[in-house]
Amino acid sequence: MRSRFSPLQEVNLIAKLADLQEIACQNTVVLHAIMELLIQKGVMSKDELLSRARAIDADINHRMELVEYDRDPQTGLNDHGVPL
């Protein structure tokens, strides 16, 4: 099976993915520290934080379902001709 990318493009893609993974890991560490500080300082409880996280997650999932529903399966475009 032939790849759509040249070997150099594949190396660049792998490097970009590794960079994104490192950034995601760093963001996770910072987010975890912020959450711990908010709980320790009494700004919010662990239950409040978890409840809010679940609500945001549900909202994001709902919006993604709406976007997917709005997409034409044949063209991949929404009602405004924008690719999704």
Secondary structure, DSSP 4 states (H G I P E B T S, - for coil): ---SS-HHHHHHHHHHHHHHHHHHHHHHHHHHHHHHHHHHTTSS-HHHHHHHHHHHHHHHHHHHHHHHHHS-TTT-B-TTS-B-
